[in-house]
C-alpha cells in the first residue's frame, strides 16, 4: 500500500511539474494583418494633423507570460503607405520622406517587455528605417488576450505608441515648418500558433 501511495504521489507531482512547465513555455503569435495597423500622425505646418497608415505588414510576437519576457518582430512595407490622397502618398514615398524605392521596408524588433501583472505595458527595442537604427520604446494601452471564438485560438494584442524624431532617421525635409515629432501607433493583434 505504501508503494502504491508513493507511486500515486510521484505521478501527481510529475504531472503538476509537466503541466507547470507546459504553461511556462514561450508561445509564438503571428501578426493578424486584418487587425494590425501601423499609423502615424504629424502636424501640417503647425495646424491640422496629417494621418496615414501602412497597409502591408507582417511579423511575429513571442511571449513567455510566466517569465515576463517576449520578443516582437514587425516588418512594414513602406510602399504601402496610405493617407487617402494619392499625390500625398507619392510625395511621402519619395526621397523627401520615406524613400520607399531605396528602403522598401522598415522593421521594429522589440526584445525588452515590461509587464504589470499579466499585461504588457511597454516594449523597447529598435526601429530601423531609411537604413538607420534607433532605440524606441512603445507604451502599451489596452493590452489583453482572449480566446477567439472563430479561430478557436488565443489572440493577444493592444495599442502601442511612441513619438519619433524624424530627423534621427535622416528625414529632414520641411523642417522646421513641418514638425519633427511624429506620433507612431502600432495597433496589433496576433494569433497563437
Steps between C-alpha positions, in 0.01 A plus 500: 500500500786739584659429160167559325443831688857615431454421129177701484665791683802489265274487194296796631813709566642411156171592329491832687860575401434414135184709499687793654784465249251490213332819621832679547625429148522796265221520242530640149228721354470599132397857422142512370523750212124563506516624861845659494559856382811716503391864498667838542395854581687820413406864523475677166680833534385516863129491411298187418621145560592285203438130555603197301553129529698219345269236355752215476676362805599163638673354800497289811488547874639252753365525854602317813234616745654313794852633449363845401709512184432534131619595156316681222611522138291708260588582139321789330473541122577870451351501150160416649457844656142621485381847600189488282656748257706350217719808426587531872580127513733549203683785672536301822649206305754733335856581611363798695349264758500118508699438179304177453682401181842490669368386841192285432453381858529620856535256789430516870666242725397525863676275749436665837144454626372662818197340666258622763352174623387315186492810281780625277539873568817578305719355226848635428720420205618648172328645197701485178378740233680670210802286588531649848444305823368690802389395848124517549269438796134431428249558782209257502135574566219249503722191487317174550448146378179318413383171351387581147164323449547469125865391494478294823841637594637759739550850361704768680526866412478865587595848388868593522616857444802725506619833361787495251737775395501464123835672456661214697428289190631766262151625410554875523288625209291805596654555843419704703170587328391137487561388861758243596277305742308211345256297706522131412225256603518127445160344558572128507321172545689172466372143485660222704664238276 
